[in-house]
Amino acid sequence: MNHNRDDASARDRLREASGVVDGQDPHEMPALGDGGRGTGWSVWATGQQQARQQRGQRYSRLSVEHPGKILPAIARHAITAYTRPGQVVLDPMCGIGTTLVEAAHLGRDAVGIELEPKWASIARLNLETATIQGACGEGQVHTGEGAEVATRLASTPLAGRVSLVVTSPPYGSMTHGQVRSRRDGAQAVEKHAHRYSRDRDRRAANLAYQRPEKLMDSFTRMMAACRLLLAPGGVVVVTTRPYRTRGRLVDFPGQVAEAGRRAGLVQVDRCAALLCAVRDGEVVSRTSFFQLIETRRLRKGGWPVHVIQHEDALVFTNPAPGHQVTAIEEGRAA
């Protein structure tokens, strides 16, 4: 199967939405897959290594406690595809700072926002480690609710300077967490590292604990606030996947696409970021032990559940003022 798309077509879609014309300074345009990378491919080979190998020595051991970390390879792919060295990358739900660390190592400056002080502290520690290891990009982490902090930052010189937003909203408890088994000293299979917060006062603002209908409203508000920081033609990449609640399949990628549209963004692509490896034409699963247990439990209950081996990478652009959404773009967002 040939997953290679026409690079010029992808470039034209982003140029049209952003209002960039031929000959214009490309500083405000994303780096559209220099040398055939990035937007020219609908499938991202981001699972060739296990998550632990991807993180290597770049991240504190405390990082493992976060329940929903984005794969470093996914962050790297998006940053390489849509930015150039020296540009600014933002993650409004940065967790332990994976997007920020990868951006710094790629020579980009990074700004993160994180509601939970624990994760924000670990993100700062990981950024300090990146600096010690020679990363030439700089990073900063702001603690607070994403939309509120982004709105506040809009009154600073950061406004209009962000080239790329990369983030992954929380979803589906069956995909999150770690497990201990008897070989680890547990009495039985025990789940741990699956909570975003233990502070009840902050849970109301934490998207991980909001009902689906409120979650999408909150995410829309966050994306709209991030637009205040995006350059014209800036790109937003959101990684997500469908999940089940009480056995019911939730089209979370579709909800995120609608939230982006409501926030004023234009969807220009939908790619598959692999969580598995592909070797010699065969899929090598990277499924966690807990995901396997949950999948088997639901299948025994009669639900047609499968282990998901990719995340949807939804790609949006920040349209230039006066941009008219075309019928093609409306269909892409539907």
C-alpha positions as CSV (number, residue, x, y, z in Angstrom):
1,M,0.0,0.0,0.0
2,N,1.4,3.4,-0.9
3,H,0.7,6.0,1.8
4,N,2.7,8.7,0.1
5,R,0.6,11.7,-0.7
6,D,1.3,14.5,-3.1
7,D,3.6,16.9,-1.1
8,A,2.6,19.8,-3.3
9,S,-1.1,19.2,-2.7
10,A,-0.5,19.2,1.1
11,R,1.6,22.4,0.8
12,D,-1.0,24.1,-1.3
13,R,-3.8,23.3,1.2
14,L,-1.8,24.9,4.0
15,R,-0.8,27.9,1.9
16,E,-4.4,28.5,0.8
17,A,-5.7,28.4,4.4
18,S,-2.9,30.5,5.8
19,G,-3.0,33.2,3.0
20,V,0.7,32.7,2.2
21,V,1.6,33.5,-1.4
22,D,4.5,32.5,-3.5
23,G,7.6,34.5,-2.8
24,Q,6.5,35.5,0.7
25,D,8.9,35.1,3.6
26,P,8.3,31.5,4.7
27,H,8.9,32.4,8.4
28,E,5.2,32.2,9.1
29,M,4.7,29.0,7.2
30,P,5.4,25.5,8.7
31,A,8.2,23.5,7.3
32,L,6.1,21.2,5.2
33,G,8.2,18.1,5.4
34,D,11.5,19.2,4.0
35,G,12.9,16.4,1.8
36,G,9.6,14.5,1.6
37,R,9.0,14.1,5.3
38,G,6.0,15.1,7.4
39,T,2.9,16.1,5.6
40,G,3.7,13.9,2.5
41,W,2.9,10.8,4.5
42,S,-0.5,9.8,6.0
43,V,1.1,7.2,8.2
44,W,3.8,8.2,10.7
45,A,6.3,5.4,11.6
46,T,6.4,6.5,15.3
47,G,6.3,3.2,17.0
48,Q,9.5,1.6,15.7
49,Q,11.0,1.7,19.3
50,Q,9.3,1.0,22.6
51,A,8.3,4.1,24.6
52,R,11.0,3.4,27.2
53,Q,13.7,3.3,24.5
54,Q,12.3,6.5,22.9
55,R,12.7,8.3,26.2
56,G,16.1,6.9,26.9
57,Q,18.1,9.1,29.3
58,R,16.2,12.3,28.4
59,Y,13.6,12.1,31.0
60,S,13.5,11.8,34.8
61,R,12.4,8.5,36.3
62,L,9.5,10.4,37.8
63,S,8.1,10.9,34.3
64,V,6.7,7.3,34.3
65,E,4.1,8.3,36.9
66,H,2.2,10.4,34.4
67,P,-0.8,8.3,33.0
68,G,-1.0,9.7,29.5
69,K,2.3,10.7,28.0
70,I,2.6,11.4,24.3
71,L,5.2,9.3,22.5
72,P,8.4,11.3,21.9
73,A,8.6,10.0,18.3
74,I,5.1,11.5,17.6
75,A,6.2,14.9,19.1
76,R,9.5,14.8,17.1
77,H,7.7,13.9,13.9
78,A,5.2,16.8,14.2
79,I,7.9,19.3,15.2
80,T,10.2,18.3,12.4
81,A,7.4,18.3,9.8
82,Y,5.8,21.7,10.7
83,T,8.6,23.9,12.1
84,R,12.1,25.0,11.5
85,P,14.9,25.6,14.1
86,G,14.4,28.7,16.1
87,Q,10.6,28.7,15.9
88,V,8.3,28.4,18.9
89,V,6.3,25.2,19.9
90,L,3.5,25.3,22.4
91,D,1.8,22.5,24.4
92,P,-1.1,23.8,26.5
93,M,-1.4,20.4,28.3
94,C,2.3,19.6,28.5
95,G,2.2,17.0,31.3
96,I,5.8,16.0,32.0
97,G,7.0,18.0,29.1
98,T,7.6,15.5,26.3
99,T,6.8,18.0,23.5
100,L,9.0,20.6,25.1
101,V,12.0,18.4,25.6
102,E,11.8,17.1,22.0
103,A,11.4,20.6,20.7
104,A,14.5,21.8,22.7
105,H,16.6,19.0,21.3
106,L,15.5,19.9,17.8
107,G,16.6,23.5,18.3
108,R,13.1,25.0,18.7
109,D,12.0,27.1,21.7
110,A,9.1,25.6,23.7
111,V,6.4,26.9,25.9
112,G,4.3,24.5,28.1
113,I,1.2,25.0,30.2
114,E,0.2,22.4,32.9
115,L,-2.6,22.5,35.4
116,E,-1.0,20.1,37.9
117,P,2.0,21.4,39.9
118,K,3.5,17.9,40.2
119,W,3.7,17.4,36.4
120,A,4.8,21.0,35.8
121,S,7.7,20.5,38.2
122,I,8.7,17.2,36.4
123,A,8.5,19.0,33.0
124,R,10.8,21.7,34.3
125,L,13.2,19.1,35.6
126,N,13.1,17.4,32.2
127,L,13.9,20.7,30.4
128,E,16.8,21.3,32.8
129,T,18.1,17.8,31.8
130,A,17.7,18.7,28.1
131,T,19.9,21.8,28.7
132,I,22.5,19.8,30.5
133,Q,22.5,17.3,27.6
134,G,23.2,20.1,25.1
135,A,19.8,20.9,23.7
136,C,20.0,24.3,22.0
137,G,16.4,25.2,22.3
138,E,15.0,26.9,25.4
139,G,11.8,26.0,27.3
140,Q,9.5,27.3,29.9
141,V,6.6,25.9,31.8
142,H,3.6,27.9,33.2
143,T,1.4,26.3,35.8
144,G,-2.3,26.9,35.5
145,E,-5.4,26.1,33.4
146,G,-4.5,26.0,29.7
147,A,-7.1,28.4,28.3
148,E,-6.6,30.9,31.1
149,V,-2.8,30.9,30.9
150,A,-2.8,31.1,27.1
151,T,-5.2,34.1,27.2
152,R,-2.8,35.8,29.7
153,L,0.2,35.0,27.5
154,A,-1.6,36.7,24.6
155,S,-0.8,40.1,26.2
156,T,3.0,39.3,26.1
157,P,5.4,39.2,23.1
158,L,4.6,35.6,22.6
159,A,1.3,36.5,20.9
160,G,1.4,35.6,17.2
161,R,4.9,33.9,17.5
162,V,3.9,30.3,18.0
163,S,4.5,28.2,14.9
164,L,3.1,24.9,16.2
165,V,0.8,23.7,18.9
166,V,1.2,20.0,19.7
167,T,-1.0,18.4,22.4
168,S,-2.9,15.4,23.4
169,P,-6.1,15.7,25.5
170,P,-6.9,13.0,28.1
171,Y,-9.3,10.3,27.1
172,G,-10.3,6.7,27.8
173,S,-9.1,5.4,31.1
174,M,-8.4,1.9,29.5
175,T,-5.5,3.4,27.7
176,H,-3.8,5.0,30.7
177,G,-1.8,3.7,33.6
178,Q,0.8,1.2,34.7
179,V,0.4,-2.2,36.3
180,R,2.2,-4.2,39.0
181,S,1.9,-8.0,39.0
182,R,3.0,-10.7,41.4
183,R,6.4,-10.7,39.9
184,D,6.7,-7.1,41.1
185,G,5.6,-8.0,44.6
186,A,1.9,-7.1,44.3
187,Q,-0.8,-9.4,45.7
188,A,-2.5,-9.4,42.3
189,V,-2.6,-7.3,39.2
190,E,-2.7,-3.8,40.5
191,K,-3.2,-0.6,38.5
192,H,-1.1,2.5,39.4
193,A,0.1,5.8,37.9
194,H,-3.4,6.2,36.3
195,R,-4.5,9.4,38.0
196,Y,-3.9,12.9,36.7
197,S,-4.6,14.5,40.0
198,R,-5.3,13.7,43.6
199,D,-6.4,17.3,44.4
200,R,-10.2,17.5,44.3
201,D,-10.2,21.2,44.1
202,R,-8.4,21.1,40.7
203,R,-10.3,18.2,39.3
204,A,-13.1,20.5,38.1
205,A,-10.6,22.2,35.7
206,N,-8.8,19.0,34.7
207,L,-10.1,17.7,31.4
208,A,-9.3,14.1,32.5
209,Y,-12.2,14.3,35.0
210,Q,-14.8,16.2,33.0
211,R,-17.9,14.7,31.4
212,P,-17.5,14.2,27.6
213,E,-19.9,17.1,26.7
214,K,-18.0,19.5,29.1
215,L,-14.6,18.2,28.0
216,M,-15.2,19.2,24.4
217,D,-16.4,22.7,25.4
218,S,-13.3,23.1,27.6
219,F,-11.0,21.8,24.7
220,T,-12.6,24.2,22.3
221,R,-12.0,27.1,24.7
222,M,-8.4,26.0,25.0
223,M,-7.8,25.8,21.3
224,A,-9.4,29.2,20.8
225,A,-7.1,30.7,23.4
226,C,-4.1,29.1,21.7
227,R,-5.1,30.8,18.4
228,L,-4.2,34.1,20.1
229,L,-0.6,32.9,20.3
230,L,-0.4,31.2,16.8
231,A,1.2,32.9,13.9
232,P,-1.0,33.2,10.7
233,G,-0.6,29.8,9.0
234,G,0.6,28.3,12.3
235,V,-0.2,24.6,12.7
236,V,-2.0,22.6,15.4
237,V,-1.4,18.9,15.8
238,V,-3.7,17.0,18.2
239,T,-3.2,13.3,18.8
240,T,-6.1,11.2,20.0
241,R,-7.9,8.0,19.5
242,P,-11.4,6.4,19.9
243,Y,-12.2,4.8,23.3
244,R,-15.0,3.0,24.9
245,T,-17.0,3.9,28.0
246,R,-19.3,1.2,29.4
247,G,-18.7,-0.6,26.2
248,R,-19.9,2.3,24.0
249,L,-17.4,3.4,21.3
250,V,-16.7,7.2,21.5
251,D,-15.5,8.9,18.4
252,F,-13.1,11.2,20.2
253,P,-11.1,12.1,17.1
254,G,-14.3,13.3,15.5
255,Q,-15.2,15.4,18.6
256,V,-11.7,16.9,18.6
257,A,-12.0,17.8,14.9
258,E,-15.3,19.6,15.6
259,A,-13.8,21.4,18.6
260,G,-11.0,22.6,16.3
261,R,-13.5,23.9,13.8
262,R,-15.5,25.7,16.5
263,A,-12.3,27.3,17.7
264,G,-11.8,28.8,14.2
265,L,-9.1,26.4,13.0
266,V,-9.1,24.7,9.6
267,Q,-8.4,21.0,9.5
268,V,-6.0,20.1,6.7
269,D,-5.0,16.6,7.4
270,R,-5.7,13.4,9.4
271,C,-2.8,11.0,9.8
272,A,-2.1,7.8,11.7
273,A,0.7,8.0,14.2
274,L,1.7,4.3,14.7
275,L,2.0,3.0,18.3
276,C,3.3,-0.3,16.9
277,A,6.4,-1.2,14.9
278,V,6.5,-2.4,11.3
279,R,9.2,-4.9,10.4
280,D,9.5,-7.0,7.3
281,G,5.9,-6.2,6.4
282,E,4.6,-7.4,9.8
283,V,3.1,-5.4,12.7
284,V,4.9,-5.7,16.0
285,S,2.5,-4.8,18.8
286,R,3.5,-2.3,21.5
287,T,0.4,-2.9,23.6
288,S,0.7,-2.5,27.3
289,F,-0.1,-5.4,29.7
290,F,-3.0,-3.3,31.1
291,Q,-4.5,-2.6,27.7
292,L,-4.4,-6.3,26.9
293,I,-6.2,-7.2,30.1
294,E,-8.9,-4.5,29.5
295,T,-9.4,-5.6,25.9
296,R,-9.8,-9.2,26.9
297,R,-12.2,-8.3,29.7
298,L,-14.4,-6.3,27.3
299,R,-14.3,-9.0,24.7
300,K,-15.5,-11.6,27.2
301,G,-18.4,-9.2,27.9
302,G,-19.4,-9.4,24.2
303,W,-18.0,-6.1,23.1
304,P,-16.1,-6.0,19.7
305,V,-13.0,-4.4,21.1
306,H,-9.6,-4.5,19.5
307,V,-6.2,-3.3,20.6
308,I,-5.6,0.0,18.9
309,Q,-2.2,0.3,17.3
310,H,-2.2,4.0,16.2
311,E,-3.3,7.4,17.3
312,D,-5.1,9.8,15.0
313,A,-3.0,12.9,14.4
314,L,-5.4,15.7,13.5
315,V,-3.7,18.6,11.7
316,F,-5.2,22.1,11.7
317,T,-3.9,25.5,10.5
318,N,-4.6,28.9,11.8
319,P,-6.3,30.7,8.9
320,A,-5.3,34.2,7.8
321,P,-7.9,36.9,8.5
322,G,-10.6,36.9,5.8
323,H,-10.0,33.2,4.8
324,Q,-13.1,31.6,3.5
325,V,-13.6,27.9,4.4
326,T,-14.0,25.9,1.2
327,A,-16.3,23.0,0.7
328,I,-13.3,20.6,0.7
329,E,-12.2,21.9,4.1
330,E,-15.7,21.6,5.5
331,G,-15.8,18.0,4.3
332,R,-12.4,17.3,5.8
333,A,-13.6,18.6,9.2
334,A,-16.8,16.6,9.1
